[in-house]
């Protein structure tokens, strides 16, 4: 018997109100993450991958957002029914998050150390193991312990001379270092689930692979479940154990990385992979995907990819296709899955 | 440290410029400055003697050097009208003005900053709909009108607080410090300080609210939320610290405007301060006194600006003061 998933998103529906009307931006997202799994969530801008991540930590401002249905089970508890105080108990300490831009996510007015001590102290209130000091310890002792933990965590994410650099301000750090600080900040409360929203997009390629290697090491050491949101399939192939492909608010295909990349079964996944330039591509031959992302205020009635799909049939436009199990946890929400006739 | 010395040097140059302008301004004013001092009954020779006593018979550049030299030694001259050293007259008025101004400003900014930060988290609520127009209305109301309303209610109708002056008539104190910390003085301080605070609170409140609204949308605030911090800590610690800079600037500018422009409140409440002294001195053509009052206001302003500059570096570490 397998252990229950750490995170189980079931049929999540989210709408956003805008001037033009109500957009149905998440239309039945299903995703379950276990410990030690690294899930890559890929898709183009606006497909809802970041919203899915923010929904888990309940940080989507509402209004304009409205949850229409579904549930987000974390350790069996539905996060959508938790109040703000209940959510605060999970943030930082059970659920950690890393964002794309380490420059704007660090508070410019505080030293790195203060920002780390902050989390450690807040997380310690929920899990006294974090500081390892007696519950009745004074404020001073707790602060000193929090600082020690901060130095240790900084060293853990590969910042040399952590004991000295902890007193630096964010603007005195380089981009890669700041991203390491953000990772340290997410890890200091020892979360079970880490959501990383494009953690390497703002970094140059060599730093990118260092950060990915660091994340992989952290997952191994702490037995976390990770959701890595990215638009880069290369990152997915390098760092993830599983992948979910999103298109217009729906997960169209998901499964273990190896299986999915070897046998992409949804036409959108195939198009996405075909658009990656390889060394064989010559100038002017970059392949894109024709057509446009659908308007989510008036989404297509059937499969949301149908208007751009070369293999779309009448049945595809009738209603949303249900996910089909292709074996080994590999699912595709398509009526005709499989590497079928490669259409022109 | 070198930053501090540099700022100090700037301040000295500024002070010198103020002194020079002051000196020239009073020499350029029409009329004989001695008219108030010298009786018409004196003959020319006697007049010349008095002019010589005050050094007014010497060429302008010598007068200027003498003036600067005296200032450097802390000698502000003698009042034409009161025949007392200007320094001691100003010294008796300066504490009153400084205390009134600082109390008013601190009340206004403490209230404005907290209320502004709180209002930023209450966007679109009834509280905002009521409090923001109220803050604007008190900001827009003339100081003397506010002062008169408060006087009518609290001094004349209810009789809770004294109506004017800084101390009750016939009160004597061992020292200036005893006077300032006496119950009598503090009771007299309440109405003018509150009037000033009511008049000043609008700016910090609205400024704090708008910068907070901006900062609350910054990503590091979301980050603070993800860290599991309480809403209170996020607002007052993480966001407010970043929103405070423009408010500190406004405080520095407000200091200048208030110290110099305290005349209205001081007049309404018959507060024996620098503002009233200045008005009296100018209307009586008491040039040494007016010159001295202007000079002291300038010194206080320059010193306070220096303090604010240093404060900046503490609030925003990116203003690094050139330390590498």
Interface residues (C-beta under 8 A of the other chain):
Chain A: X57 X59 X84 X88 X89 X90 X91 X92 X93 X96 X97 X99 X101 X104 X105 X106 X107 X108 X109 X110 X111 X118 X119 X122 X123 X126 X169 X171 X182 X185 X186 X189
Chain B: X218 X219 X220 X222 X223 X224 X225 X226 X227 X228 X229 X230 X231 X238 X241 X242 X315 X316 X317 X318
